[in-house]
Amino acid sequence: MKSNSGKTENGRKEYIKETFENLKKYNKKDSERLKNCKYDIYKSDEMKKSCPAGYIFEKIAGYKIYKALRNVKFKHNINQIAFSIKTQFDDRDDKVEKGDKDNKNKGYSIIDELDIALLSSTGKLINFECKTGGMEGDNAKSHNYTTYRLSGAFGMPILISPLLKEEIDDKKIEKFDKQWSAIGSAERAELYVWGIDEIEKKLEDLLRIRE
C-alpha cells in the first residue's frame, strides 16, 4: 500500500485501475469474485470523483459493517444505517428577527458530514469516519463534537483506517506517514481507531456489550 494523494486527478484514477488489475493478476480467488460481481469499479460513480480511493474505501468499510450487522444476534440492536449524512446545527437566537442585522452575531451553524452512521435501538449514534489519507486535528474534533451533539455522551466516534491492526501497532513503517497522521489526530481528539481488518470483530464486541 502506498499513498497516491500527490498525483493529479487522472493519475489517482489510473492508480486505482492499476491496483485492481494487480488484484486480478496476483489473487485468483478475488479475481473470480470480481468477475462475478455486478459492481463494475471502472464504470462506478466512485471513479467519477476527484479522489476515488476514499469513496471506494467507504464502500469497503460499509460492506464489512453490514456483514457484521447481518448476525441474527445483533439485528435488534440497530435501527438504521446511513451513508454520507450532512449535519447542520443552527444555534441562532430564535428571539431575534431574521431581518435584524445583529442576528448574524447571535449564533453560528456547524456543518459536518458523517461517512457512515449507525443508530441503535436505544438512540445511541455510532459515527464512523473513513480516512485513506491524512486528517486535520480540527476535522477530528468536529466529528467528536457532532457525535456528542447528536447523541450525547453515549455517542461513539470511530476512525476506520485502511491499515491492518499489525500495521497500526507498528509505528515504524514510514510509508504510512499520512495514515499515521490521521490516527494521531483521531487519538488526540479522543476518537476510537479501528483497523480495516478489525471492523467485524470490534463491532460485534461493541454490540454484544450494548445488548
C-alpha positions as CSV (number, residue, x, y, z in Angstrom):
1,M,0.0,0.0,0.0
2,K,1.3,3.5,-0.8
3,S,-0.2,6.9,-0.9
4,N,-1.3,8.4,-4.3
5,S,-2.5,11.7,-2.8
6,G,0.2,13.7,-4.6
7,K,-1.0,12.6,-8.0
8,T,-3.2,14.5,-10.4
9,E,-6.9,13.5,-10.6
10,N,-6.3,11.4,-13.7
11,G,-3.2,9.9,-12.0
12,R,-5.2,8.9,-8.9
13,K,-7.8,7.2,-11.1
14,E,-5.1,5.3,-13.1
15,Y,-3.6,4.2,-9.8
16,I,-6.9,2.7,-8.7
17,K,-7.3,0.9,-12.0
18,E,-3.7,-0.4,-11.8
19,T,-4.4,-1.6,-8.2
20,F,-7.5,-3.6,-9.3
21,E,-5.7,-5.1,-12.3
22,N,-2.9,-6.3,-10.0
23,L,-5.5,-7.8,-7.7
24,K,-6.9,-9.8,-10.6
25,K,-3.4,-10.8,-11.7
26,Y,-2.0,-11.9,-8.4
27,N,-5.0,-13.1,-6.4
28,K,-7.0,-15.7,-8.5
29,K,-9.6,-16.2,-5.7
30,D,-10.6,-12.5,-5.6
31,S,-10.2,-12.2,-9.3
32,E,-13.1,-14.7,-9.8
33,R,-15.2,-12.8,-7.3
34,L,-14.6,-9.6,-9.2
35,K,-15.7,-11.3,-12.4
36,N,-19.0,-12.5,-10.8
37,C,-19.7,-9.2,-9.1
38,K,-22.3,-6.9,-10.7
39,Y,-20.4,-3.9,-9.3
40,D,-18.1,-2.5,-12.1
41,I,-15.4,-0.4,-10.4
42,Y,-14.3,1.1,-13.7
43,K,-17.8,2.5,-14.5
44,S,-18.8,3.2,-10.9
45,D,-19.7,6.7,-9.5
46,E,-16.7,6.5,-7.3
47,M,-14.3,6.6,-10.3
48,K,-16.0,9.9,-11.3
49,K,-14.8,11.6,-8.1
50,S,-11.6,13.5,-8.0
51,C,-10.3,11.3,-5.2
52,P,-11.9,7.8,-5.8
53,A,-9.9,5.9,-3.3
54,G,-11.6,7.5,-0.3
55,Y,-15.1,6.7,-1.7
56,I,-14.1,3.1,-2.5
57,F,-12.8,2.7,1.0
58,E,-16.1,3.9,2.4
59,K,-17.9,1.2,0.5
60,I,-15.5,-1.5,1.7
61,A,-15.9,-0.4,5.3
62,G,-19.7,-0.2,4.9
63,Y,-19.8,-3.7,3.5
64,K,-17.8,-5.0,6.4
65,I,-20.1,-3.2,8.9
66,Y,-23.2,-4.5,7.1
67,K,-21.7,-8.0,7.2
68,A,-21.4,-7.8,11.0
69,L,-24.9,-6.4,11.4
70,R,-26.4,-9.4,9.5
71,N,-25.6,-11.5,12.5
72,V,-29.1,-12.5,13.9
73,K,-28.0,-11.8,17.5
74,F,-27.4,-8.1,16.8
75,K,-30.3,-7.2,14.4
76,H,-32.4,-5.9,17.2
77,N,-29.6,-3.5,18.3
78,I,-29.5,-1.3,15.3
79,N,-32.4,0.7,13.9
80,Q,-30.8,2.3,10.9
81,I,-27.5,2.6,8.9
82,A,-26.9,5.6,6.6
83,F,-24.0,6.8,4.5
84,S,-22.7,10.4,3.7
85,I,-25.0,12.3,6.0
86,K,-24.7,16.1,6.2
87,T,-25.5,17.6,9.6
88,Q,-26.1,21.2,10.5
89,F,-26.6,22.8,13.9
90,D,-28.3,26.2,14.0
91,D,-27.5,28.0,17.2
92,R,-29.1,31.3,16.3
93,D,-31.2,33.1,18.8
94,D,-34.8,32.5,17.7
95,K,-35.9,35.6,19.6
96,V,-34.1,37.8,17.2
97,E,-35.9,38.5,13.9
98,K,-34.1,37.1,10.8
99,G,-34.0,40.6,9.2
100,D,-32.1,42.0,12.2
101,K,-28.5,42.8,11.2
102,D,-27.4,41.8,14.7
103,N,-28.8,38.2,14.2
104,K,-25.6,37.2,12.4
105,N,-23.7,37.7,15.7
106,K,-26.2,35.8,17.9
107,G,-25.0,32.3,17.0
108,Y,-23.5,30.1,14.4
109,S,-24.1,27.0,12.3
110,I,-21.8,24.0,12.1
111,I,-21.9,21.7,9.1
112,D,-20.3,18.3,9.2
113,E,-20.6,15.1,7.1
114,L,-20.7,11.6,8.6
115,D,-19.3,8.9,6.4
116,I,-21.2,6.0,8.0
117,A,-23.6,6.3,10.9
118,L,-25.4,3.6,12.9
119,L,-28.4,4.5,15.1
120,S,-29.0,2.0,17.9
121,S,-32.4,0.9,19.2
122,T,-31.7,3.0,22.3
123,G,-30.9,6.2,20.4
124,K,-27.1,5.9,20.5
125,L,-25.1,7.1,17.5
126,I,-22.0,5.3,16.3
127,N,-20.2,7.6,13.9
128,F,-17.6,6.1,11.5
129,E,-15.1,8.3,9.8
130,C,-13.2,6.6,6.9
131,K,-9.8,8.1,6.0
132,T,-7.4,6.7,3.5
133,G,-5.0,9.7,4.0
134,G,-4.4,12.4,6.5
135,M,-6.9,14.2,8.7
136,E,-6.6,17.6,10.3
137,G,-7.0,17.9,14.1
138,D,-9.9,20.3,13.7
139,N,-11.6,17.8,11.4
140,A,-11.2,15.0,14.1
141,K,-12.6,17.3,16.8
142,S,-15.5,18.3,14.6
143,H,-16.6,14.6,14.3
144,N,-16.3,14.1,18.1
145,Y,-18.4,17.3,18.6
146,T,-21.0,16.2,16.1
147,T,-21.4,12.8,17.7
148,Y,-21.8,14.5,21.1
149,R,-24.4,17.0,19.8
150,L,-26.5,14.2,18.1
151,S,-26.3,11.6,20.8
152,G,-24.8,13.0,24.0
153,A,-22.0,11.5,26.0
154,F,-23.0,7.9,25.0
155,G,-22.3,8.5,21.3
156,M,-19.2,6.9,19.8
157,P,-17.0,8.5,17.1
158,I,-14.7,5.9,15.4
159,L,-11.9,6.4,12.8
160,I,-11.6,3.4,10.4
161,S,-8.1,3.2,8.9
162,P,-7.1,1.3,5.8
163,L,-4.2,-0.1,7.7
164,L,-4.3,-3.6,9.3
165,K,-4.1,-3.8,13.1
166,E,-0.5,-5.0,12.9
167,E,0.4,-2.1,10.7
168,I,-1.2,0.3,13.2
169,D,0.7,-1.3,16.1
170,D,4.0,-1.0,14.1
171,K,4.6,2.7,14.3
172,K,8.0,2.5,12.5
173,I,6.6,2.0,8.9
174,E,7.4,5.3,7.3
175,K,5.4,4.7,4.1
176,F,2.2,5.1,6.2
177,D,3.0,8.6,7.4
178,K,-0.3,10.1,6.1
179,Q,-2.3,7.3,7.7
180,W,-0.4,7.7,10.9
181,S,-1.1,11.5,10.8
182,A,-4.9,10.7,10.7
183,I,-4.6,8.2,13.5
184,G,-2.7,10.7,15.6
185,S,-5.3,13.4,15.0
186,A,-8.1,11.0,15.9
187,E,-6.5,9.9,19.1
188,R,-5.8,13.4,20.2
189,A,-9.5,14.2,19.6
190,E,-10.5,11.1,21.6
191,L,-11.8,9.1,18.7
192,Y,-11.6,5.3,18.7
193,V,-9.3,3.9,16.0
194,W,-10.1,0.6,14.2
195,G,-8.0,-1.1,11.5
196,I,-9.7,-2.4,8.4
197,D,-9.3,-6.0,9.5
198,E,-10.9,-5.3,12.9
199,I,-14.2,-3.9,11.9
200,E,-16.4,-7.1,12.2
201,K,-14.8,-8.3,15.4
202,K,-14.9,-4.9,17.2
203,L,-18.4,-4.1,16.0
204,E,-19.6,-7.4,17.2
205,D,-17.9,-6.9,20.6
206,L,-19.4,-3.4,20.8
207,L,-23.0,-4.6,20.0
208,R,-22.6,-7.5,22.4
209,I,-21.8,-5.1,25.2
210,R,-24.8,-3.0,24.3
211,E,-27.2,-5.9,24.2
